[in-house]
């Protein structure tokens, strides 16, 4: 894994609308970063290629069940520079046509997740739980990498 000159690893969660999957992933990643004491080592960026006006209501509802308040978060546009500066770029399984993974200097991954927008709450819970598991596994690897470097 590559990292910034200061030892910080930047992880970008990218989607089209930045109103569902990438917002959930960001919330779980922020929690994992703080739980593991990696605040100075992991930078988290999120955004969409065509952001929505607000986080999807069903996403706010299912994340609230896990103690997260996403109601005040606003989807935002991800910039080309942000993806170029990221060590790990994770797309959520949506088309990110405006941001080509071939130009990312780091690790590009696609999680191939279903879009929660317009789905029944049970389906969104499954997507949420899958994202939580994937983020936890990502941070297991990040923490292991930091330990190997003596951080």
QUIJO-V790050 format. One record per helix or strand of 2 or more residues. SS is the DSSP state (H for helix, E for strand). FROM is the first residue (numbers start at 1). TO is the last residue. Records with the same first field share a line. If there is no record, write none. Layout:
SS=FROM-TO  FROM-TO
This chain:
E=9-15  42-48  88-91  107-110
H=21-35  57-64  80-85  101-103  121-148
